[in-house]
Amino acid sequence: MKTLLKRSALLLALPMSVLVNFSLPATADSTAGIILSTKCQGGYNINIWQNHTNGELLYRATNPNGNLSLGKGTKQATEGVRVYKFRNRNYEYWVWDGTLDNPQSGTLEVYKNNRILMRQTCKKS
């Protein structure tokens, strides 16, 4: 009986470990429309989507290190340039939609605990 319980526990634990390491695909479903698509230095491809039903902003990024999908973003206009902000625990991802000098360029900024970790220039695709 103990052996059966141990085997059952092991079989249940394996699928849980697979789910923990599962990476979300960087795509959105048909209820969302893309509002910004950029290619950034370092191989980062960023797409910002907006859900047609509830207006929620979605962040989808692919890069050589993996994919990242976030929801519940905000949009702000700063001096005529839009910035999309997304939070994941202690990290914030800011995607600037253009610059005052060049509307076809932009910037990806990553912050941890309000300190900048990375800044990459981007081009709209």
BELRATA-V476298 format. One record per helix or strand. SS is the DSSP state (h for helix, s for strand). FROM is the first residue (numbers start at 1). TO is the last residue. If there is no record, write none. Layout:
# BELRATA-V476298
((SS & FROM & TO) (SS & FROM & TO))
This chain:
# BELRATA-V476298
((h & 2 & 20) (s & 32 & 40) (h & 41 & 43) (s & 44 & 51) (s & 57 & 63) (s & 66 & 78) (s & 81 & 88) (s & 91 & 97) (s & 105 & 112) (s & 115 & 124))
